[in-house]
Amino acid sequence: MRVLARRTIADARELAGVIAECASHLELRPLQRALAAGEVTADLACADTSGRLVLVVSDVVAGPETVLRAVEVAAWWGEHAALLGRLFPDAALLGAAPHALIAASRFTDRALRLLRALGPAAPDAVECRLFQDADGPVVALDRLAPAQGASQPQPVAPAESTAEAPRADAKQAAALIDRLERLRFSEGFRS
């Protein structure tokens, strides 16, 4: 019987290194570490089995700011996809929109709630845990499905006017964007 002792991950760079070593278990092929995307940086750029660019953002404890960073990284590279051919000429990346993946030791409830709110546009989430035994390090990777186990919103009765539903959706989207922008602004004042 193997006895595993949990090893704490001290910083996001260490976690990014672990993910780079274990990328094949996530069906990813590492292309580059620390890929800049405008004002933010992806910790790891990979290609998935279909040739799509997957940008990995790592954090020890993933919160809403980590989700925002992952969304921003994928959006930036989506807007600048023409650079990918020059940056990775041998990678044979498809023209599909890049996708983000968040790797963390733990996800906060706020991060999981935000991932659920983003729906299909949400980055993938992977919990990474490190263990140690007599034979060396052991890595556990668990893909999270934030929507599983969560209570799904009940369908709302159709509105009398069909113009009201799109306005309500637009207001909700605008409120979410406003909250994300305020989070991004407050992030600049952290020490």
Residue, then its C-alpha position, 0 to 999 in steps of 0.5 A: m500500500r502506498v502512503l501519500a503525503r500532500r505537498t503544498i504548492a507555494d506559487a503559481r509558477e511551480l503549478a504551471g511547471v507541474i501542468a507543463e510536465c503533465a500536459s499530455h494527461l490533459e490531452l495538451r501539447p505544450l508550446q511555450r511558457a509565459l505567453a504575453a497577451g496584452e496586459v496579462t500573461a498566460d502561464l502556458a500555451c498549449a495545443d489540444t489534440s484538434g490543433r486549437l490553442v489552449l492558454v493555461v492560467s495557473d494560480v494557487v487558489a483561483g478566485p474571480e480575478t483568475v477567471l477574469r485573467a483567463v477570459e482576457v488572455a483567450a479574448w486577446w489571442g482571439e483578436h490577434a489570431a493572425l500572430l499565432g502562425r508567426l509565433f508557432p509556425d510548426a504547431a499547425l494551429l487551427g484558426a479556431a478561437p483559443h480556449a482558456l484553462i485554469a489550473a489551481s490547487r483550489f477554486t473559491d466558491r466565487a470563482l466556481r459561481l463565475l464559471r457557472a455564470l459564463g456558461p459555455a464561454a467559461p474557461d475549463a477548470v482543473e484542480c491540481r494536487l501534489f503528493q509525495d511518497a517514497d518513489g517521488p512526487v505524485v500529481a492528481l489532476d481533476r477536471l471540474a464541471p462547475a455546473q454539476g451539482a449546482s442548482q440550475p436556474q429555473p426557466v422563467a415564464p415567457a414575457e408578454s413582449t418578446a423585446e423584453a427578454p433580450r433587454a433583460d439578458a443585455k442588462q445582466a451581461a452589462a452588469l456582469i461586465d461592470r463587476l468584472e471591470r471593477l474587479r480588474f480595477s481593484e486588482g491594481f491596488r493590491s500589494 
